[in-house]
Amino acid sequence: MPAAAKYDITIDAPRAMRKLLEKHLDLARFAPRDDVTDDQFDFLVTAAPQQVRDLAATDGYFSPIVRTDVRTAAEGKRAVTVYVEPGPRTIVSSVDLSFEGPVRTEEPARETAARFAFSLRTGDPFTQAGWSDAKDAALKALQARRYLGAKIVRSQARIDPHTRQAALTVAFASGPTFTLGPLDVSGVQRYPGRIVTNVNPLGVGEIYDVERIAELQRQLQNTPYYASVAIDVGSDTAKPNETPIHVKVSEYPYNSVRGGVGYATDTGAHVQGSYTYLDTFGAAWPLSVQGRLDQIQQYGQVQLSMPPGQRGWVNSALASYTNTQVSGTRIYSARAGLQRARTAQFIDYAYSLQYYADRLDQNASGPTTSHALVPQWSWTRRNVDDPLFPRKGNLVHVETGFAVKGIATDQTFVRGYARGEQYVPLFKRDLFLVRAELGGVFTSGSSSGIPASLLFRAGGSNSVRGYGFQSIGNNVDGSVLPTKYLVTATAEYQHWFTHDWGAAAFYDIGTATDTWGERVFYPGAGIGVRWRSPVGPINVDLAYGMRNHSVRPYLTLGIAF
């Protein structure tokens, strides 16, 4: 058996070039192995200069100077040094994009989008990866709407190694406009196929749009029935009209049990679990039972829903019970009612009729009870570039309801609540976030006859940092009682050092009061760390409450609503 040629390798090159060669150069890749023979070693050394030139060319360096130096130590182990002087980098001298087909007259905006998506510009360094990525991005932008069958018919990168310039030429053919046909659904076994039809937002004959296809996928995955959804749209340019939409679903089993444990600064350690049965009455009615226990709250809910109806509306009945003890106050809240809700791509709607029965225990006096039958409406809009890690756009949630004394209600009132977040990108790595919430319960009397769970308190990680969870309200003998009015606001500046890690500085302010004329605002400020984790944004904050002179840490999973 031939003896092994053991060797160490050093690559003397600029950092970016060194990383490229350490990853792809055969001489570097085989160095850790102990089965390289002397003949193989000699071949790797001989081939190295040409391999270096080929690899350097992919990064825009077409005239590198390469030297290899092999030395043998006393114990027989070799040391190889590869010296690389990349030389000047090749620069893009011109970009010529041309378009053929109906796109030029039918929808010039698609051509504009494709030109904008082509990421290489005159004066940019030329790399093979950048060239490929630019072509792919431009083609995807052209195919994103109408022209699903678009393709690249010609492309050329003319490299002049003497002048170190790259002239780029790409010709695109849009092909015909595609329109959508009916759904072709497969994988349906346990649950009725009409569920897919009812949540389908697409209309036969509408113009193909990749965002609309993504909306169909989100609508299906928002239902409790499907573990995965794969959608394929026919792209035969000979048959562009009413092209078929192939939907393949993988269904969840009838029964599922889930559970978990966790920790949040506001509520401490918690354990939660749920059970779901998706075929109640043999008619695909989901029945869910869920509960959560943490250090300040115990919560349980039962909900029975119907399958989605036309346009994806879901009718359900629910009942819940919550026991919350925080800031010297204990609230027992029972709730039951009916709800009609719809979740769309950007907007959610919900209409409900809920009956509340609450009991409030406090230090100053004995327990009080309150009841209300409340018709309610809520609306949520999500207009952000990324639903999990938003950088641009806004989120808005609004809800309102009312109750009339004598109709299963102790006191007449109107309730409103609104919350919004605005994301503003600054420079390449910075982000400015503004958040605000407003709440009000309007009644001619005091708040004593209104269910405590419909009133407001402030303070905590998603409210005013620097103060305890729900510690801002009407303080009576050490009990912080919920109030009729709420206002909070946040301004936060984030700087991202890498894609996944960033830092933040923030200022919060807010109040919760029964009498607006006697309001007292509570400001807080602090710094934090931001991490784009695989499960969502993780926020670690340290905040100072200026009114109470308190310092509090916060750990939260900061998923936007």
C-alpha positions in Angstrom: 0.0 0.0 0.0 1.5 3.4 -1.0 2.6 5.6 1.9 0.4 8.5 2.8 1.6 12.0 1.9 0.8 14.1 5.0 1.0 17.8 4.6 -0.2 21.2 5.9 -1.3 24.0 3.7 -1.2 27.7 4.0 -2.9 30.1 1.6 -1.4 33.5 1.4 -4.1 35.6 -0.2 -6.5 38.4 0.6 -9.2 37.3 3.1 -12.1 36.9 0.7 -9.9 35.0 -1.8 -8.4 32.9 1.0 -11.9 31.7 2.1 -12.9 30.9 -1.4 -9.7 28.7 -2.0 -9.9 27.1 1.5 -13.4 25.9 0.6 -12.9 24.8 -3.0 -9.2 24.3 -3.9 -8.6 20.5 -4.0 -5.2 20.9 -2.4 -6.8 22.5 0.6 -9.9 20.2 0.7 -7.7 17.0 0.8 -5.2 18.3 3.4 -7.0 16.8 6.4 -7.1 13.3 4.9 -4.5 10.7 5.7 -5.0 8.6 2.6 -3.4 10.9 0.0 -0.5 9.1 -1.8 2.7 10.8 -3.0 1.5 10.6 -6.6 -1.8 12.1 -5.7 0.0 14.8 -3.7 2.2 15.7 -6.7 -0.9 15.9 -9.0 -2.7 18.2 -6.5 0.3 20.5 -6.3 0.7 20.6 -10.1 -3.1 21.2 -10.7 -3.3 23.9 -8.0 -2.2 27.0 -10.0 -4.8 26.4 -12.8 -7.5 25.6 -10.2 -6.7 28.9 -8.4 -7.0 30.8 -11.7 -10.4 29.1 -12.5 -11.7 29.8 -9.0 -10.4 33.4 -9.0 -12.2 34.0 -12.3 -15.5 33.1 -10.7 -14.9 36.0 -8.3 -13.9 38.5 -11.0 -10.1 38.1 -11.0 -8.9 37.0 -14.4 -5.2 37.6 -14.2 -4.0 36.4 -10.8 -0.3 35.6 -10.1 0.0 32.2 -8.4 3.0 30.5 -6.8 3.3 27.3 -4.8 6.1 26.4 -2.4 6.5 22.9 -1.0 8.9 22.2 1.8 9.6 19.0 3.7 10.2 19.1 7.5 12.8 16.9 9.2 10.1 14.4 10.3 9.0 14.0 6.6 5.8 16.0 6.8 5.4 18.5 4.0 4.3 22.2 4.3 2.7 23.7 1.2 2.2 27.5 0.8 0.1 28.8 -2.0 0.8 32.5 -2.8 -1.9 34.4 -4.7 -1.9 38.0 -5.9 -5.4 38.4 -7.3 -4.6 41.5 -9.3 -7.2 44.1 -10.3 -10.8 42.9 -10.2 -13.0 42.9 -13.3 -15.7 45.6 -13.3 -19.0 45.6 -15.1 -18.6 48.1 -17.9 -22.1 47.8 -19.4 -25.5 46.1 -18.9 -27.8 45.5 -21.9 -31.2 44.0 -21.0 -33.7 43.5 -23.9 -37.2 42.1 -23.8 -39.3 40.4 -26.4 -43.0 39.6 -26.5 -46.2 41.1 -25.2 -44.5 42.5 -22.1 -43.3 45.6 -24.0 -46.9 46.8 -24.8 -49.1 44.8 -22.5 -47.6 45.5 -19.1 -44.4 47.6 -19.2 -44.3 47.6 -15.4 -43.1 43.9 -15.5 -40.2 44.9 -17.7 -39.4 47.7 -15.2 -39.5 45.3 -12.3 -37.2 42.8 -14.1 -34.7 45.6 -14.9 -34.8 46.7 -11.3 -34.3 43.1 -10.0 -31.2 42.7 -12.1 -28.7 43.4 -9.3 -25.5 44.0 -11.3 -25.0 47.6 -12.2 -22.3 49.4 -14.3 -19.2 49.8 -12.0 -20.0 46.8 -9.8 -17.4 44.0 -9.4 -18.1 41.1 -11.7 -18.5 37.6 -10.1 -19.9 34.4 -11.6 -22.3 34.1 -8.6 -23.4 37.6 -9.0 -24.0 37.2 -12.7 -26.1 34.1 -12.2 -28.1 35.6 -9.3 -28.8 38.8 -11.3 -30.2 36.8 -14.2 -32.3 34.5 -12.0 -33.7 37.5 -10.0 -34.7 39.4 -13.2 -36.3 36.3 -14.7 -38.3 35.6 -11.5 -39.5 39.2 -11.4 -40.7 38.9 -15.0 -42.4 35.6 -14.2 -44.0 36.9 -11.0 -47.1 38.3 -12.8 -48.7 37.4 -16.2 -45.7 35.9 -17.8 -45.2 32.6 -16.0 -43.6 31.1 -19.1 -41.0 33.8 -19.5 -37.4 32.6 -20.2 -33.9 33.8 -21.0 -33.3 33.3 -24.7 -29.7 34.7 -24.9 -27.1 35.8 -22.3 -23.5 36.6 -22.6 -20.7 38.0 -20.4 -17.9 39.3 -22.6 -14.8 39.6 -20.5 -11.8 41.6 -21.6 -8.9 40.5 -19.3 -6.6 43.4 -20.6 -9.0 46.2 -19.6 -10.6 44.1 -16.8 -14.1 44.9 -18.0 -17.2 42.8 -18.4 -20.0 43.7 -20.9 -23.2 41.9 -19.9 -26.0 41.1 -22.4 -29.3 39.3 -21.5 -32.4 38.9 -23.7 -35.7 37.8 -22.2 -38.8 36.5 -23.9 -42.0 37.1 -21.9 -44.2 34.7 -23.7 -48.0 35.0 -23.4 -50.2 36.2 -20.5 -51.3 33.3 -18.3 -54.7 33.2 -16.7 -55.7 30.9 -13.8 -58.0 27.9 -14.2 -59.8 25.7 -11.7 -58.1 23.9 -8.9 -57.0 20.3 -9.3 -56.8 19.0 -5.7 -55.2 15.7 -4.7 -54.4 14.2 -1.3 -57.9 14.7 0.1 -58.9 11.7 2.2 -60.2 12.5 5.6 -61.8 15.9 5.1 -64.2 17.3 2.5 -62.7 18.7 -0.7 -65.0 21.7 -0.4 -62.8 23.1 2.4 -60.1 23.8 -0.3 -62.7 25.3 -2.6 -64.2 27.5 0.1 -61.0 29.1 1.2 -59.7 29.5 -2.3 -59.4 33.3 -3.0 -58.6 32.8 -6.7 -61.1 33.3 -9.5 -61.1 31.3 -12.8 -59.8 33.6 -15.6 -57.8 36.0 -13.4 -54.3 37.0 -14.4 -51.6 34.8 -12.9 -49.8 36.4 -10.0 -47.3 34.6 -7.7 -48.6 36.6 -4.7 -52.1 35.3 -5.3 -50.8 31.7 -5.5 -49.0 32.4 -2.2 -52.2 33.7 -0.7 -54.0 30.4 -1.7 -51.2 28.5 0.1 -51.5 30.6 3.2 -55.3 30.3 3.3 -55.0 26.5 3.2 -52.3 26.4 5.8 -54.3 28.7 8.1 -57.0 26.0 8.4 -56.4 23.2 11.0 -56.6 20.4 8.5 -53.4 20.4 6.4 -49.9 19.6 7.5 -48.4 20.7 4.2 -49.6 22.2 0.9 -47.8 22.1 -2.4 -49.0 24.2 -5.4 -47.9 23.8 -9.0 -49.2 26.0 -11.8 -49.1 24.8 -15.3 -46.6 26.7 -17.4 -47.2 25.4 -20.9 -46.9 28.5 -23.1 -49.0 26.8 -25.8 -52.0 26.7 -23.4 -51.7 29.9 -21.3 -55.5 30.5 -20.8 -57.0 29.1 -17.7 -53.9 27.1 -16.9 -54.6 24.4 -14.2 -53.6 24.9 -10.6 -52.5 21.6 -9.1 -52.9 21.5 -5.3 -51.5 18.6 -3.3 -52.3 18.5 0.4 -51.1 16.3 3.3 -53.8 16.1 6.0 -53.4 16.1 9.7 -54.9 13.1 11.6 -58.2 13.5 13.4 -56.6 13.7 16.8 -53.7 15.8 18.0 -52.1 16.5 21.4 -49.6 19.3 21.8 -47.8 20.7 24.9 -44.9 22.8 25.9 -43.1 24.7 28.6 -41.5 28.1 28.5 -40.6 31.3 30.3 -41.5 35.0 29.9 -40.4 37.8 32.1 -43.9 39.1 32.6 -45.6 35.9 33.5 -42.7 33.6 34.6 -42.5 29.9 33.9 -45.5 28.3 32.1 -46.8 25.0 30.9 -49.4 24.7 28.2 -51.2 22.0 26.3 -54.0 21.4 23.8 -56.1 18.6 22.4 -57.8 18.9 19.0 -60.3 16.6 17.3 -60.9 17.6 13.7 -64.0 15.4 12.8 -66.7 16.2 15.4 -70.1 14.9 14.3 -68.3 13.2 11.3 -68.5 16.6 9.5 -65.0 18.0 9.9 -66.0 20.3 12.8 -62.8 21.0 14.8 -63.1 20.7 18.6 -60.2 22.1 20.6 -59.5 22.2 24.3 -56.5 24.2 25.5 -55.0 25.4 28.7 -52.1 27.3 30.1 -50.7 27.7 33.6 -48.1 30.3 34.6 -47.1 32.1 37.7 -49.8 34.7 37.6 -52.5 33.2 35.4 -54.5 30.0 34.8 -56.4 29.8 31.5 -58.6 27.3 29.8 -60.7 27.3 26.7 -63.1 25.0 24.7 -64.0 25.9 21.1 -66.1 24.1 18.5 -65.9 25.4 15.0 -67.6 24.6 11.7 -65.5 24.0 8.5 -64.8 27.1 6.5 -67.8 28.3 4.5 -67.9 30.5 1.4 -65.0 33.0 1.2 -63.4 31.2 4.1 -65.7 32.5 6.9 -65.6 30.2 10.0 -68.4 30.1 12.6 -67.6 28.9 16.1 -68.8 28.7 19.7 -66.3 29.1 22.5 -66.1 29.2 26.3 -63.1 30.2 28.5 -62.1 30.8 32.1 -59.2 32.9 33.3 -57.8 33.4 36.7 -55.3 36.2 36.9 -53.5 37.5 40.0 -51.1 40.4 39.5 -50.3 43.7 41.2 -52.4 42.9 44.3 -55.5 42.2 42.3 -57.2 38.9 41.4 -59.6 38.7 38.4 -61.8 35.6 37.7 -63.2 35.9 34.2 -65.7 33.5 32.5 -66.6 34.0 28.9 -68.9 32.3 26.4 -70.2 33.2 23.0 -70.4 32.9 19.3 -67.9 34.1 16.7 -67.7 34.5 12.9 -64.2 35.1 11.6 -62.2 35.2 8.4 -58.4 35.3 7.9 -57.2 36.6 4.6 -53.7 37.3 3.3 -53.4 40.8 4.7 -56.6 41.4 6.7 -58.5 39.5 9.4 -62.1 40.1 10.4 -64.1 38.8 13.4 -67.6 39.4 14.6 -68.7 38.0 17.9 -71.3 38.0 20.6 -69.7 37.4 24.0 -71.1 37.1 27.5 -68.7 38.1 30.3 -69.0 37.2 34.0 -66.1 38.6 36.1 -65.2 38.7 39.7 -62.6 41.2 41.1 -60.8 40.7 44.4 -58.8 43.6 45.8 -57.3 44.8 49.1 -59.5 47.8 49.8 -62.9 46.1 49.9 -64.7 42.8 49.3 -65.1 41.1 45.9 -67.2 42.6 43.2 -68.9 40.9 40.3 -69.9 42.3 36.9 -71.7 40.9 33.8 -72.0 42.1 30.2 -73.4 40.8 26.9 -71.1 42.4 24.3 -71.4 42.4 20.5 -67.9 42.9 19.2 -66.0 43.5 16.0 -62.3 43.3 15.3 -60.1 44.1 12.3 -56.4 43.4 11.8 -54.3 44.4 8.8 -50.7 43.3 8.2 -48.8 45.3 5.6 -45.2 44.3 6.1 -42.4 43.0 4.0 -41.8 39.9 6.2 -44.5 38.6 8.6 -41.9 37.1 11.0 -39.1 39.6 10.8 -40.7 42.9 9.5 -38.4 45.7 8.4 -40.8 47.8 6.4 -44.5 48.5 6.7 -47.1 48.5 9.4 -49.5 46.5 11.4 -52.9 47.8 12.7 -55.4 46.1 15.0 -58.8 47.7 15.9 -61.6 46.3 18.0 -64.9 47.7 19.4 -67.9 46.6 21.2 -70.8 47.8 23.3 -73.3 46.6 26.0 -76.7 47.8 27.1 -77.8 47.7 30.8 -80.6 45.3 31.4 -79.7 43.0 28.5 -77.6 40.5 30.6 -75.5 43.6 31.4 -74.9 45.6 34.6 -73.9 48.9 33.0 -74.2 50.4 29.6 -70.8 51.1 27.9 -69.0 51.4 24.6 -65.4 50.0 24.4 -62.7 50.7 21.8 -59.1 49.6 21.5 -56.5 50.2 18.8 -52.9 49.1 18.4 -50.4 49.9 15.7 -46.8 49.4 14.8 -44.8 51.2 12.0 -41.4 49.9 10.7 -39.1 52.3 9.0 -35.9 51.0 7.5 -32.9 53.4 7.9 -29.7 52.9 5.9 -28.7 49.3 5.3 -28.6 47.9 8.8 -30.8 50.2 10.9 -34.5 50.2 11.7 -36.8 52.6 13.5 -39.9 51.2 15.2 -42.9 53.2 16.5 -45.7 51.5 18.4 -48.8 53.0 20.0 -52.0 51.7 21.6 -55.2 53.5 22.7 -58.0 52.0 24.7 -61.2 53.5 26.2 -64.4 52.3 27.9 -67.0 55.1 27.7 -69.8 55.0 30.2 -71.9 57.5 32.2 -71.0 55.9 35.5 -67.9 54.5 37.2 -66.1 51.4 36.0 -67.4 49.2 38.8 -70.2 47.6 36.8 -67.9 46.8 33.8 -66.2 43.4 33.6 -62.6 43.9 34.7 -61.3 41.8 31.8 -62.6 44.6 29.4 -60.7 47.4 31.3 -57.1 48.3 31.0 -53.8 48.3 32.8 -50.2 49.0 31.5 -46.7 48.0 32.1 -44.5 45.1 31.0 -42.5 43.9 28.1 -45.1 44.7 25.3 -46.4 47.9 27.0 -44.2 50.2 29.1 -40.9 48.7 29.9 -39.2 49.5 33.2 -42.4 48.7 35.2 -43.9 45.5 36.4 -46.5 43.6 34.3 -49.9 45.4 34.5 -48.6 47.5 37.4 -49.8 50.8 36.0 -53.5 51.5 36.8 -55.6 52.8 39.6 -53.6 52.0 42.8 -55.9 51.5 45.8 -54.4 50.2 49.0 -51.7 48.3 47.1 -54.1 46.8 44.5 -53.6 48.1 41.0 -57.2 48.1 39.6 -57.9 48.1 35.8 -59.1 51.4 34.4 -61.2 53.0 31.7 -58.5 54.6 29.6 -55.2 53.4 28.2 -52.4 55.2 26.2 -49.0 53.8 25.5 -46.3 54.6 23.0 -42.8 53.3 22.0 -40.0 54.6 19.9 -37.2 52.1 19.3 -34.0 52.3 17.2 -32.3 49.0 16.1 -28.9 48.5 14.6 -28.1 45.1 13.1 -24.4 44.1 13.3 -25.0 40.9 11.3 -28.1 39.4 9.6 -29.1 37.7 12.9 -27.8 39.9 15.7 -28.6 43.5 16.6 -28.9 46.0 19.4 -31.7 48.4 20.3 -32.3 51.5 22.3 -35.9 52.4 23.2 -38.1 54.9 25.0 -41.6 53.9 26.3 -44.3 56.0 27.9 -47.9 55.3 28.9 -50.7 55.6 31.4 -53.8 53.8 32.5 -56.4 55.9 34.3 -60.1 56.2 35.2 -60.0 60.0 34.9 -58.2 61.5 32.0 -57.8 64.8 33.7 -55.9 63.2 36.5 -53.6 61.0 34.3 -50.0 60.4 35.2 -47.6 59.3 32.6 -44.9 56.6 33.3 -41.8 56.9 31.1 -39.2 54.2 30.7 -36.0 53.8 28.6 -33.4 51.2 28.0 -31.3 49.1 25.7 -31.6 45.6 24.4 -30.3 42.7 22.2 -32.1 41.4 19.2 -31.7 37.9 17.7 -33.4 36.5 14.6 -33.7 33.0 15.9 -35.1 30.0 14.0 -38.4 30.3 15.9 -38.8 34.1 15.6 -37.3 37.3 17.0 -35.9 37.0 20.5 -35.7 40.3 22.5 -33.6 40.7 25.6 -34.1 44.2 27.2 -32.9 46.1 30.2 -35.2 49.0 31.1 -35.2 51.8 33.6 -38.6 53.1 34.9 -38.0 56.8 35.4 -41.0 57.4 37.7 -40.3 54.5 40.1 -36.5 54.5 39.6 -36.6 50.7 38.9 -34.5 48.6 36.7 -36.1 45.5 35.1 -34.9 42.9 32.6 -37.2 41.5 29.9 -37.0 38.3 27.8 -39.7 38.0 25.1 -40.5 36.3 21.8 -41.2 39.4 19.8 -43.5 38.1 17.1 -45.6 41.0 15.6 -49.4 40.5 15.9 
